[in-house]
Every structure is written in C-alpha cells, then in structure tokens.
Amino acid sequence: MTIQRSLPTAKFLIVDDCTLHRENLAAVFAGDSDSSPAVAWDLPSLCAALSESAPEVVLVNMGTRDNVMLLRVVRETCPDAKVIAVGISEDDESQIVACAEAGVAGYHMRSESLGDLIVLISRVARGESLCSPRVSAILLRRLSTLAAQRQPESKELVLTTREAQILRLLEAGLSNRDIADRLCIALHTVKNHVHSVLSKLGVNSRAEAAAYSRSIRYPQLIDRY
C-alpha cells in the first residue's frame, strides 16, 4: 500500500491486540521505512518490546484491552516517547480525558484515514501536540471543572505589628490590664486589638488565640497601628 506522505525517520511501536489491524499497520510502516516497527498486544509483550529498544513514537489502539494502563506503562518506561492514541471516538469523553491524563501527544479519531494518521505522526514527531476541535473542547471543559472544584487557597494571615505583639502576650497568658501596662496603652485600646486579633484568626476566645499562636509563624506584618 502506497502512502502519499512518508513517515518520519523514527523508532515506532504499535500497540494493538487486534492481530489483523496490528499486522496491516506494521506492514504499511515497514514498506515506508528501512525497518519494521516493534509491536505489542498486551502487558508482557509491551514490556518485552520496551526493554528491547526505546521507541520514539508509540501508537496505542484504544480498542485494546487495558488501554489506559498500557499508555501509562509506556509513559513511565519511556517518558520521552511521543504517544498517539488511535481509534478514539469523539463521543467518548471519559476515554479522551484518560488519554490526556496519561500524557498522549496526539489523537487519531475513528473517522480519520490512514493518510491523516501519517500526517499526525509527522507533526507529533516534530514535537507538536495535536487534537481535533471537538477533543480540545472536551479537555477545556475538564480543566474548567477541575478549576471549579479546586479548594480556594488559604489566605495569608496578616496582623499589624501591634496585633502581633498582643497575640504573643495572649499566648503568654497576660490579661488585658497586664497587656495595657506592658505596652503603655489604654485598656480600651487593648480590648479593640484583642477583638481584631480574634476576628482575623477566626477564633472565639483568648485561649483559642493563644493555641493558634503556638502553631503558626507570622508570615507578614503590616507596620501600622
């Protein structure tokens, strides 16, 4: 079978548990290059192929049993290999996302031709990552969902210099009167600062504030009174 566009010079591995598909694609590749591609159809044969020679481009037929597991084995064993998922259905969102999570570099859809596959291989071999607009939309929705589910980052605790001083004195067990005498400020001022400290820490009592103080450092102090 003649291909209009030639395959790039690279070490290929075809992973497909359908013997007819695997042998036909291997024959096409062998006829367009100087050497035959390596082939695998299950985990033992994949491990044997990867141990014999590190491939540069790997095609995994997603109709193969344990396909995602095989993808991950390839990525873990040969992290520099460019992996293409073959036989993807644009309606199978879970498989598309699983391929992305496994680190594939390209998607060849069921509706696409052998010529399309050759073009895809050539572009992926040059370092591009490719997928159809439909696949792109699915992956973007997945990213949006993950972003929405992500817990908001905890805000950095910001106390004024005076509030930090009072928090340390609360930790030491001083009363409001003792704090006022120690810092030479009015009692009502101390009470205001204590209220502000409890509010910023999100606690209800001086004891809770003291306990919190023992468990943290003060990452940022704003010098204002």
DRENTI-85683 format. One line per field, with one value per residue: residue number from 1; residue in three letters; z, x, y of N, C-alpha, C in turn. Coordinates in Angstrom, 1 decimal. Each point is the difference from the previous one (the first is absolute). Layout:
<recs>
num = c(NUM:...) .
residu = c(ALA:...) .
nup = c(Z:...) .
neast = c(X:...) .
nnorth = c(Y:...) .
caup = c(Z:...) .
caeast = c(X:...) .
canorth = c(Y:...) .
cup = c(Z:...) .
ceast = c(X:...) .
cnorth = c(Y:...) .
</recs>
This chain:
<recs>
num = c(1:2:3:4:5:6:7:8:9:10:11:12:13:14:15:16:17:18:19:20:21:22:23:24:25:26:27:28:29:30:31:32:33:34:35:36:37:38:39:40:41:42:43:44:45:46:47:48:49:50:51:52:53:54:55:56:57:58:59:60:61:62:63:64:65:66:67:68:69:70:71:72:73:74:75:76:77:78:79:80:81:82:83:84:85:86:87:88:89:90:91:92:93:94:95:96:97:98:99:100:101:102:103:104:105:106:107:108:109:110:111:112:113:114:115:116:117:118:119:120:121:122:123:124:125:126:127:128:129:130:131:132:133:134:135:136:137:138:139:140:141:142:143:144:145:146:147:148:149:150:151:152:153:154:155:156:157:158:159:160:161:162:163:164:165:166:167:168:169:170:171:172:173:174:175:176:177:178:179:180:181:182:183:184:185:186:187:188:189:190:191:192:193:194:195:196:197:198:199:200:201:202:203:204:205:206:207:208:209:210:211:212:213:214:215:216:217:218:219:220:221:222:223:224:225) .
residu = c(MET:THR:ILE:GLN:ARG:SER:LEU:PRO:THR:ALA:LYS:PHE:LEU:ILE:VAL:ASP:ASP:CYS:THR:LEU:HIS:ARG:GLU:ASN:LEU:ALA:ALA:VAL:PHE:ALA:GLY:ASP:SER:ASP:SER:SER:PRO:ALA:VAL:ALA:TRP:ASP:LEU:PRO:SER:LEU:CYS:ALA:ALA:LEU:SER:GLU:SER:ALA:PRO:GLU:VAL:VAL:LEU:VAL:ASN:MET:GLY:THR:ARG:ASP:ASN:VAL:MET:LEU:LEU:ARG:VAL:VAL:ARG:GLU:THR:CYS:PRO:ASP:ALA:LYS:VAL:ILE:ALA:VAL:GLY:ILE:SER:GLU:ASP:ASP:GLU:SER:GLN:ILE:VAL:ALA:CYS:ALA:GLU:ALA:GLY:VAL:ALA:GLY:TYR:HIS:MET:ARG:SER:GLU:SER:LEU:GLY:ASP:LEU:ILE:VAL:LEU:ILE:SER:ARG:VAL:ALA:ARG:GLY:GLU:SER:LEU:CYS:SER:PRO:ARG:VAL:SER:ALA:ILE:LEU:LEU:ARG:ARG:LEU:SER:THR:LEU:ALA:ALA:GLN:ARG:GLN:PRO:GLU:SER:LYS:GLU:LEU:VAL:LEU:THR:THR:ARG:GLU:ALA:GLN:ILE:LEU:ARG:LEU:LEU:GLU:ALA:GLY:LEU:SER:ASN:ARG:ASP:ILE:ALA:ASP:ARG:LEU:CYS:ILE:ALA:LEU:HIS:THR:VAL:LYS:ASN:HIS:VAL:HIS:SER:VAL:LEU:SER:LYS:LEU:GLY:VAL:ASN:SER:ARG:ALA:GLU:ALA:ALA:ALA:TYR:SER:ARG:SER:ILE:ARG:TYR:PRO:GLN:LEU:ILE:ASP:ARG:TYR) .
nup = c(0.0:-0.9:0.7:-0.2:1.3:0.1:0.6:1.2:0.0:0.5:1.2:-0.7:0.8:-0.4:0.7:-0.3:0.7:-1.0:-0.2:-0.6:0.9:1.0:-0.6:-0.3:1.2:0.6:-0.9:0.3:1.3:-0.1:-0.7:1.0:0.6:0.5:1.1:0.5:0.3:1.2:0.5:0.6:0.8:1.0:1.3:0.0:-1.1:0.7:1.2:-0.7:-0.7:1.1:0.5:-1.2:-0.1:0.4:-0.2:-1.1:-0.7:0.8:-0.7:0.8:-0.5:0.1:-1.0:0.3:0.5:1.1:-0.9:0.9:0.5:-1.2:-0.1:1.2:-0.3:-1.2:0.6:0.9:-0.9:-0.9:1.0:-0.7:0.0:-1.2:0.8:-0.9:0.4:-0.4:-0.9:0.3:0.8:-0.8:0.1:0.1:0.8:0.7:-1.2:-0.6:1.1:0.1:-1.3:0.2:0.9:-1.0:-0.6:-0.7:-1.1:-0.4:-0.6:-0.4:-0.6:0.4:-0.1:0.5:-1.1:-0.7:-1.1:0.7:0.2:-1.3:-0.4:0.8:-0.5:-1.2:0.3:0.5:-1.0:-0.5:0.9:-1.0:0.6:-0.5:-0.2:-0.3:-0.6:-0.4:-0.2:-0.6:-0.5:-0.2:-0.4:-0.8:-0.3:-0.2:-0.6:-0.6:-0.1:-0.3:-0.8:-0.3:-0.1:-0.5:1.2:0.5:-0.5:1.1:0.5:-0.3:1.2:0.1:0.9:0.6:0.1:0.3:-1.0:-0.7:0.5:-0.2:-1.2:-0.1:0.4:-0.9:-0.9:0.5:-0.3:-0.6:1.0:-0.3:1.3:0.1:-1.1:0.5:1.2:-0.6:-0.7:1.2:-0.1:-0.5:1.0:-0.4:-0.2:1.1:0.5:-0.6:0.4:1.2:-0.1:-0.5:1.0:0.9:-0.5:-0.1:1.2:0.1:1.2:1.1:0.4:1.1:0.6:-0.8:0.2:1.2:-0.1:-0.7:0.9:0.8:-0.9:0.0:-1.2:0.1:-1.1:0.5:0.3:0.2:-0.2:0.6:0.6) .
neast = c(0.9:-0.3:0.9:-0.9:-0.2:1.3:0.2:0.1:1.3:-0.5:0.2:-0.8:-1.0:-0.6:-1.0:-0.3:-1.1:-0.3:0.3:-1.2:-0.6:0.5:-0.2:-1.2:-0.2:0.5:-0.7:-1.0:0.3:0.1:-1.1:-0.1:0.6:1.2:-0.8:-0.3:-1.2:0.2:-0.5:-1.1:-0.5:0.9:-0.2:0.0:-0.7:-0.8:0.1:-0.2:-1.0:-0.5:0.2:-0.5:-0.9:0.5:-1.4:-0.1:-0.7:-1.0:-0.6:-1.0:-0.4:-0.9:-0.1:1.3:-0.1:-0.4:-0.6:-0.7:-0.1:-0.2:-0.9:-0.4:0.0:-0.4:-0.9:-0.2:-0.1:-0.7:0.3:1.0:-0.7:-0.3:-1.0:-0.6:-1.1:-0.2:-1.0:0.2:-1.1:-0.4:-0.9:1.2:-0.7:-0.4:0.0:-0.6:-0.8:-0.3:-0.1:-0.7:-0.6:-0.1:-0.2:-1.1:0.7:-0.8:-1.1:-0.2:-1.0:-1.1:-0.4:1.3:0.7:0.6:-0.4:-1.2:0.1:0.4:-0.9:-0.9:0.5:0.0:-1.1:-0.5:0.5:-0.6:-0.7:-0.9:-1.0:-0.8:-1.1:-1.1:-0.7:-0.6:1.2:0.5:-1.2:0.1:1.2:-0.4:-1.1:0.9:0.8:-1.1:-0.4:1.3:0.0:-1.2:0.5:1.0:0.4:-0.6:1.1:0.6:-0.7:1.0:0.3:-0.8:1.0:-0.5:1.0:-1.0:-0.7:1.2:0.3:-1.2:0.1:1.3:-0.5:-1.0:1.0:0.5:-1.3:0.4:-0.5:-1.2:-0.2:0.5:-0.7:-1.0:0.3:0.1:-1.0:-0.4:-1.1:-1.1:-0.8:-0.8:1.2:0.4:-1.2:0.2:1.2:-0.3:-1.1:0.9:0.9:-0.9:-0.4:1.2:0.2:-1.1:0.4:-0.5:1.2:0.4:-0.5:-1.0:0.0:0.2:-1.0:-0.7:0.3:-0.1:-1.0:0.2:0.4:0.6:-0.6:-0.9:0.7:-1.1:1.0:-1.1:-0.5) .
nnorth = c(-1.2:1.0:0.7:1.0:0.0:0.2:-1.1:0.6:0.3:-1.1:-0.3:-0.9:0.1:-1.1:0.5:-1.2:-0.4:0.8:-1.3:0.0:0.8:-0.7:-1.2:0.5:0.6:-1.1:-0.7:0.9:0.0:-1.3:0.1:0.8:-0.9:0.2:0.1:-1.2:0.5:0.3:-1.1:0.3:-0.9:-0.1:-0.1:-1.3:0.1:0.9:-0.7:-1.1:0.7:0.5:-1.2:-0.4:1.0:1.2:-0.1:0.7:-0.9:0.1:-1.0:0.5:-1.2:0.9:-0.8:0.2:-1.3:0.6:0.7:0.5:-1.2:-0.5:1.0:-0.3:-1.3:0.3:0.8:-0.9:-0.9:0.7:0.9:-0.3:-1.2:0.3:0.1:-0.8:0.5:-1.3:0.4:1.3:-0.1:0.9:-1.1:-0.6:0.9:-1.0:-0.6:1.1:0.2:-1.4:0.1:1.1:-0.6:-0.9:1.2:-0.3:-0.1:-1.0:0.4:-1.3:0.7:-0.7:1.2:-0.1:0.4:-1.0:0.8:0.1:-1.3:-0.2:0.8:-0.6:-1.2:0.5:0.5:-1.1:-0.7:1.1:-0.6:-0.1:0.6:-1.0:0.7:-0.7:0.9:-1.1:-0.7:1.1:0.1:-1.3:0.1:1.1:-0.7:-1.0:0.8:0.5:-1.3:-0.4:1.1:-0.4:-1.2:0.7:-0.4:1.1:0.7:-0.5:1.0:0.7:-0.4:1.1:0.2:1.0:0.8:0.9:-0.5:0.0:1.2:0.4:-0.5:0.4:1.1:-0.2:-0.4:1.1:0.2:1.1:0.7:0.6:0.0:-1.3:-0.3:0.7:-0.5:-1.2:0.3:0.4:-0.7:0.6:-0.3:1.0:0.6:-0.5:0.4:1.2:0.0:-0.4:0.8:0.9:-0.3:-0.1:1.2:0.5:-0.6:0.6:0.5:-0.6:-0.4:0.6:-1.0:0.1:1.3:-0.3:-0.9:0.8:1.0:-1.0:0.0:1.3:0.5:1.2:-0.4:0.9:1.0:0.7:0.9:-0.2:1.1) .
caup = c(0.0:-0.1:0.8:-0.7:0.9:0.6:1.5:0.4:0.4:1.4:0.5:0.3:0.7:-0.2:1.1:-0.5:0.2:-1.2:-0.8:-1.4:0.0:0.4:-1.1:-1.2:0.2:0.0:-1.3:-0.6:0.5:-0.5:-1.4:-0.1:0.8:-0.1:1.0:0.4:1.4:1.1:0.2:1.3:0.1:1.4:0.9:-0.2:-1.3:0.0:0.8:-0.8:-1.0:0.6:0.5:-1.1:-0.7:0.3:-1.2:-0.1:-0.2:0.4:-0.4:0.8:-0.4:1.3:0.1:0.7:1.4:1.0:-0.8:0.8:0.7:-0.9:-0.3:1.1:0.0:-1.0:0.5:1.1:-0.5:-1.1:0.1:-1.2:-1.2:-0.4:-0.1:-0.7:0.3:-1.3:0.0:1.0:-0.4:0.5:1.0:1.2:0.7:1.1:-0.6:-0.4:1.2:0.5:-0.8:0.3:1.3:-0.2:-0.6:-1.5:-0.8:-1.1:-0.1:-1.3:0.2:-0.8:-1.3:-0.8:-0.9:0.1:-0.3:1.1:1.0:-0.4:0.3:1.4:0.5:-0.4:0.8:1.4:0.0:0.0:1.4:0.2:0.7:-0.9:0.2:-0.7:0.7:0.9:1.2:0.7:0.8:1.1:0.9:0.7:1.0:1.1:0.8:0.7:1.1:1.0:0.6:0.8:1.2:0.8:1.2:-0.1:0.8:1.3:0.0:0.9:1.2:0.0:1.2:0.2:0.9:1.3:0.2:0.2:1.4:0.9:-0.2:0.8:1.5:0.3:0.1:1.3:1.1:0.7:0.0:-0.8:0.9:-0.1:-1.3:0.0:0.7:-0.6:-1.3:0.3:-0.8:0.8:0.1:-1.0:-1.2:0.0:-0.3:-1.4:-0.7:0.3:-0.8:-1.3:-0.1:0.0:-1.3:-1.1:0.2:-0.2:1.3:0.8:1.3:0.2:0.1:-1.4:-0.7:0.6:-0.6:-1.4:0.0:0.2:-1.1:-1.2:0.0:-0.6:-1.3:-0.5:0.9:-0.6:1.1:0.2:1.4) .
caeast = c(-0.9:0.8:-0.4:0.4:1.0:0.9:0.2:1.3:1.0:-0.1:-0.3:-1.4:-0.6:-1.5:-0.6:-1.4:-0.3:-0.7:1.1:-0.1:0.4:1.4:0.8:-0.2:0.7:1.4:0.4:0.0:1.1:1.2:0.1:0.3:1.3:1.0:-0.1:-1.3:-0.3:-0.2:-1.4:-0.4:-1.4:-0.4:1.1:1.3:0.6:0.4:1.2:1.1:0.4:0.7:1.3:0.9:0.4:-0.8:-0.6:-0.1:-1.4:-0.8:-1.4:-0.8:-1.4:-0.8:-0.9:0.7:-0.3:0.9:0.7:0.5:1.2:1.1:0.5:0.8:1.3:0.8:0.4:0.9:1.2:0.6:-0.6:0.3:-0.7:-1.3:-1.1:-1.2:-1.2:-0.6:-1.3:-0.8:-1.3:-0.2:-1.0:0.4:0.7:0.8:1.2:0.8:0.7:1.0:1.1:0.7:0.6:1.2:1.0:0.1:0.4:-0.9:-1.2:-0.4:-1.4:-0.5:-0.5:1.1:0.6:1.4:0.7:0.0:0.9:1.4:0.2:0.0:1.3:1.1:-0.1:0.4:1.5:0.7:-0.2:-1.4:-1.0:-1.1:-1.3:-1.1:-0.7:-0.9:0.8:0.4:-1.1:-0.2:1.1:-0.2:-1.1:0.6:0.9:-0.9:-0.7:1.0:0.3:-1.2:0.0:1.2:-0.2:0.7:1.2:-0.1:0.6:1.1:-0.4:0.6:-0.3:0.8:1.1:-0.6:-0.8:0.9:0.5:-1.1:-0.2:1.0:-0.3:-1.1:0.6:0.8:-1.0:-0.2:-1.3:0.0:0.6:1.5:0.4:-0.1:1.2:1.2:0.1:-0.3:-1.2:-1.3:-0.6:-1.0:0.8:0.4:-1.2:-0.3:1.0:-0.3:-1.1:0.4:0.8:-0.9:-0.8:0.9:0.3:-1.2:-0.2:-1.0:0.5:1.4:0.7:0.1:1.0:1.3:0.4:0.3:1.3:1.0:0.1:0.3:0.9:-0.7:0.6:0.0:-0.5:-0.1:0.4:-1.0:-0.6) .
canorth = c(1.2:1.2:1.2:1.2:0.7:-1.0:0.0:0.6:-1.0:-0.1:-1.4:-0.1:-1.1:-0.1:-0.8:-0.3:-1.4:-0.6:-0.5:0.5:1.4:0.2:-0.4:0.9:1.3:-0.3:-0.2:1.3:0.7:-0.7:0.3:1.4:0.3:-1.0:-1.0:-0.3:0.5:-1.0:-0.2:-0.6:-0.2:-0.1:0.5:-0.7:0.3:1.4:0.1:-0.6:0.9:1.2:-0.4:-0.3:1.3:1.1:0.6:1.4:0.3:-1.2:0.1:-0.9:-0.1:0.1:-1.2:-1.1:-0.2:0.6:1.0:1.1:-0.6:-0.1:1.4:0.5:-0.8:0.7:1.3:-0.2:-0.7:0.8:1.3:0.9:-0.5:0.7:-1.0:0.3:-0.8:-0.3:-0.6:0.7:0.5:1.4:0.0:-0.7:1.0:-0.6:-0.5:1.1:0.6:-0.9:0.1:1.2:-0.2:-0.9:0.7:-0.2:1.2:0.2:-0.8:-0.3:-0.4:-1.1:0.5:0.5:-1.0:-0.3:1.2:1.0:-0.6:0.3:1.5:0.2:-0.5:0.9:1.2:-0.4:-0.3:1.3:0.6:0.6:-0.7:0.3:-0.7:0.7:1.0:-0.6:-0.4:1.2:0.5:-1.0:0.2:1.3:-0.2:-0.8:0.9:0.9:-0.7:-0.1:1.3:0.4:-0.9:0.2:0.8:1.3:0.0:0.7:1.4:0.3:0.8:1.3:0.8:1.2:-0.2:0.1:-1.2:-1.1:0.1:-0.4:-1.5:-0.6:0.2:-0.9:-1.3:0.0:-0.1:1.3:0.5:1.2:1.0:-0.2:0.4:1.5:0.5:-0.4:0.8:1.4:0.5:0.0:-1.3:-0.1:-0.3:-1.4:-0.8:0.1:-0.8:-1.4:-0.3:-0.1:-1.2:-1.1:0.0:-0.4:-1.4:-0.9:-0.8:0.6:0.2:0.3:-1.3:-0.5:0.9:-0.4:-1.3:0.3:0.7:-1.0:-0.9:0.7:1.2:1.1:0.1:1.4:1.0:1.3:0.9:1.1:-0.1) .
cup = c(0.0:0.8:-0.7:0.8:0.7:1.5:0.3:0.4:1.6:0.4:0.5:0.8:-0.2:1.1:-0.4:0.2:-1.1:-1.0:-1.4:-0.1:0.2:-1.2:-1.2:0.2:0.0:-1.4:-0.8:0.4:-0.5:-1.5:-0.3:0.7:-0.2:0.9:0.4:1.4:1.0:0.2:1.4:0.0:1.4:0.8:-0.1:-1.3:0.0:0.8:-0.8:-1.1:0.5:0.6:-1.1:-0.7:0.4:-1.2:0.1:-0.2:0.3:-0.4:0.8:-0.5:1.3:0.0:0.7:1.4:0.9:-0.7:0.9:0.9:-0.9:-0.4:1.2:0.1:-1.0:0.5:1.1:-0.4:-0.9:0.0:-1.2:-1.2:-0.3:-0.2:-0.7:0.3:-1.4:0.3:1.1:-0.6:0.6:1.0:1.3:0.8:1.1:-0.6:-0.4:1.2:0.5:-0.9:0.3:1.4:0.0:-0.8:-1.5:-0.7:-1.1:0.0:-1.5:0.2:-1.0:-1.4:-0.9:-0.7:0.3:-0.3:1.1:1.1:-0.3:0.3:1.5:0.6:-0.3:0.9:1.5:0.1:0.1:1.3:0.2:0.8:-0.7:0.4:-0.8:0.8:1.1:1.2:0.8:0.9:1.2:1.1:0.8:1.0:1.2:0.9:0.7:1.2:1.1:0.8:0.9:1.3:0.9:1.2:-0.1:1.0:1.3:-0.1:1.0:1.2:0.0:1.3:0.0:1.0:1.5:0.3:0.2:1.4:1.0:0.0:0.8:1.5:0.4:0.2:1.3:1.2:0.7:-0.2:-0.8:0.8:-0.1:-1.3:-0.1:0.7:-0.7:-1.3:0.2:-0.9:0.9:0.0:-1.1:-1.4:0.0:-0.3:-1.5:-0.8:0.2:-0.9:-1.5:-0.3:-0.1:-1.3:-1.1:0.1:-0.2:1.2:0.9:1.4:0.0:0.0:-1.4:-0.7:0.5:-0.6:-1.5:-0.2:0.1:-1.2:-1.3:0.2:-0.7:-1.3:-0.5:1.1:-0.7:1.1:0.0:1.3:-0.1) .
ceast = c(0.9:-0.6:0.5:1.1:0.8:0.1:1.3:0.9:-0.1:-0.2:-1.4:-0.4:-1.5:-0.5:-1.5:-0.2:-0.8:1.1:-0.1:0.4:1.5:0.9:-0.1:0.8:1.5:0.5:0.1:1.3:1.3:0.3:0.4:1.3:1.0:-0.1:-1.5:-0.2:-0.1:-1.5:-0.3:-1.6:-0.6:1.2:1.3:0.7:0.5:1.3:1.2:0.5:0.7:1.4:1.0:0.5:-1.0:-0.6:0.0:-1.5:-0.8:-1.5:-0.7:-1.5:-0.9:-1.1:0.7:-0.3:1.0:0.7:0.6:1.2:1.2:0.6:0.9:1.3:0.9:0.6:1.0:1.4:0.9:-0.6:0.3:-0.7:-1.2:-1.1:-1.2:-1.1:-0.7:-1.4:-0.9:-1.3:-0.2:-1.1:0.4:0.9:0.9:1.3:0.9:0.8:1.0:1.3:0.9:0.7:1.2:1.1:0.2:0.3:-1.0:-1.1:-0.3:-1.4:-0.4:-0.4:1.1:0.7:1.4:0.9:0.1:0.9:1.4:0.3:0.2:1.3:1.1:0.0:0.3:1.5:0.8:-0.2:-1.3:-0.9:-1.3:-1.3:-1.0:-0.7:-1.0:0.7:0.4:-1.1:-0.3:1.1:-0.1:-1.1:0.5:0.8:-0.9:-0.6:1.0:0.3:-1.2:0.0:1.2:-0.3:0.7:1.2:-0.3:0.7:1.1:-0.4:0.8:-0.4:0.9:1.1:-0.5:-0.8:0.8:0.6:-1.1:-0.2:1.0:-0.2:-1.2:0.5:0.7:-1.0:-0.3:-1.5:0.0:0.7:1.5:0.5:0.1:1.2:1.3:0.3:-0.2:-1.0:-1.2:-0.6:-1.0:0.7:0.4:-1.2:-0.3:1.0:-0.3:-1.2:0.4:0.8:-0.9:-0.8:0.9:0.4:-1.2:-0.3:-0.9:0.5:1.5:0.8:0.2:1.0:1.4:0.5:0.3:1.4:1.1:0.3:0.4:1.2:-0.7:0.7:0.1:-0.5:-0.1:0.2:-1.0:-0.7:-1.4) .
cnorth = c(1.2:1.1:1.2:0.8:-1.0:0.1:0.7:-1.2:-0.1:-1.5:0.0:-1.2:0.1:-0.9:-0.2:-1.5:-0.7:-0.3:0.6:1.5:0.2:-0.4:0.8:1.3:-0.2:-0.1:1.3:0.8:-0.6:0.4:1.5:0.4:-1.1:-1.2:-0.2:0.5:-1.1:-0.1:-0.6:0.0:-0.2:0.5:-0.8:0.3:1.4:0.2:-0.5:0.9:1.2:-0.3:-0.2:1.3:1.0:0.7:1.5:0.5:-1.3:0.3:-1.1:0.0:0.0:-1.0:-1.2:-0.1:0.7:1.2:1.1:-0.4:-0.1:1.3:0.5:-0.7:0.6:1.3:-0.1:-0.6:0.8:1.4:0.9:-0.4:0.8:-1.1:0.6:-1.0:-0.2:-0.6:0.6:0.4:1.4:0.1:-0.6:1.0:-0.6:-0.6:1.1:0.6:-0.9:0.0:1.3:-0.1:-1.0:0.6:-0.2:1.3:0.2:-1.0:-0.3:-0.6:-1.1:0.4:0.5:-1.1:-0.3:1.1:1.0:-0.5:0.4:1.5:0.2:-0.5:1.0:1.3:-0.3:-0.2:1.3:0.7:0.7:-0.9:0.3:-0.7:0.9:1.1:-0.6:-0.5:1.1:0.5:-0.9:0.3:1.3:-0.1:-0.7:1.0:1.0:-0.6:-0.2:1.3:0.4:-0.9:0.3:0.9:1.3:-0.1:0.8:1.3:0.1:0.8:1.3:0.7:1.2:-0.3:0.0:-1.3:-1.2:0.0:-0.5:-1.5:-0.7:0.1:-0.8:-1.4:-0.2:0.0:1.3:0.5:1.3:1.2:-0.1:0.4:1.5:0.5:-0.3:0.9:1.5:0.5:-0.1:-1.4:-0.2:-0.3:-1.5:-0.9:0.0:-0.9:-1.5:-0.4:-0.2:-1.3:-1.3:-0.2:-0.5:-1.4:-0.9:-0.8:0.8:0.4:0.3:-1.3:-0.6:0.8:-0.4:-1.3:0.1:0.6:-1.0:-0.9:0.7:0.9:1.1:0.3:1.4:0.9:1.4:1.0:1.2:-0.3:0.4) .
</recs>
